[in-house]
Amino acid sequence: MAGHSKWANIQHRKGRQDEKRGKIWTRAIREITVAARQGGGDVKENPRLRLAVDKAKAANLPADRIKYNIDKATGNQAGVTYEEIRYEGYGIGGAAIIIDTMTDNKVRTVAEVRHAFSKHGGNMGTDGSVSFQFKHCGQLVFAPGSPEDKIMEIALEAGADDVLTDEDGAIEVLTAPGDFEAVKQALEQAGLHAELAEVTMRPEINIELAGDDAARMQKLLDVIEDLDDVQAVYHNASINS
């Protein structure tokens, strides 16, 4: 990524997540519930559930709560049924935004998302209006100073698509979504632990924002991320604070 540091963006994002720990737990539980209902409660046989559990553990969600929610989702108890819906739109300066939601009331959710866009300077788009600007992939990001040659060797041998070194020294490993776990496990077995590891929508091109535009974009993103039904927000804004 040219311009603003990818590493700084990641640290900024992690800091904001730490401030919203309760909401992260809620989202983790929701993802565990849906993954377990769709693919069963065995993490060895359900890759989506395994990834959801990994994220929950990374967020320090207690093990007993993880187990309780897997058991609840697979035990045929009466409960809420969630529907996954993706929304797309434009933020400040034409920056592209993708919003993944999990909701039991899509009328409420679309109204809240549309209101967030319109109130904070964005525009809600149609399906496919911005998603072509992103690549669905696995992404592992290592801190500046990590052993580049070792990461590259192990990652590529395990099936990674590419290994990039950013201008700030962060090392980025990209995989096909289906190869993400195998690459992550190979790296971890070699003692290489990524600061960020997820299956994501990675922007192909970034839009640089600074000053007032950067502040307005961050506000829009904060409002969207704070919506109860939002699971994940992807965007191509490089925000210079």
PyMOL commands that set and color helices and strands:
alter all, ss='L'
color gray80, all
select helices_A, chain A and resi 6-19+21-39+47-58+63-74+92-94+106-119+131-133+148-158+177-189+211-225
alter helices_A, ss='H'
color red, helices_A
select strands_A, chain A and resi 83-90+96-103+123-124+134-142+162-165+171-175+196-203+207-210+230-235+237-240
alter strands_A, ss='S'
color yellow, strands_A
deselect
rebuild
show_as cartoon
